[in-house]
Amino acid sequence: MKYAFIIGTSVFISEQPTVSYADADQRIEFLKVLSPYSHHDSRADHLLAVDANVNSTDDEVIGITNNQPQVGTNIMIKSDDKRIGFYRDANHHPILEVHQLDESDVAGLSSHIVNEIAAQQPGAVFHIKGDFRVGGHRILIENEKYFVDGDDYANGVTSSHQGVVLVPYGVLI
């Protein structure tokens, strides 16, 4: 199964349901989709489930295992069947949010993203947002903005066999 991850105005197609950050010294997997939302008439719905390991912008460790914060993690979780978000409190932007998009959501995106998704036909499409740190590097994703350590990236289409890997200079294939 292929997965599409929309980060800012970029779309990343991957055979693995993971997003990592890599620099010259290390590669850190910070998001793994354990199971996408699915609806089957003969079975119960399966909710979107993720593992995540990031730091807040003030370097608090945020550990999530199967949608649940690890003991000692001081965050709020907002979720429904196809979305899960981790917040400092109800009035803040998300530290990290994963939203699985359906066909009508995808149709409203930029044409380059819609065209790539139509061509690649991933089994699930995820929109990622947040403001967090991984390996000491700040990643900020808000709607159409995508920054790594203050450098912005836009309008990319990347395919990867080993999961999405974000790097200080864009994306590693």
Beta strands, then each sheet from edge to edge (+ up, - down):
strand 1: 3-7
strand 2: 10-14
strand 3: 18-22
strand 4: 27-35
strand 5: 49-55
strand 6: 61-65
strand 7: 68-69
strand 8: 76-80
strand 9: 83-87
strand 10: 94-101
strand 11: 124-134
strand 12: 137-142
strand 13: 145-148
strand 14: 151-152
strand 15: 157-160
strand 16: 164-167
strand 17: 170-172
sheet 1: 8+ 9- 10+ 11- 1- 2+ 15+
sheet 2: 7+ 6- 5+ 4- 3+ 16+ 17-
sheet 3: 8+ 9- 10+ 11- 12+ 13- 14+
end
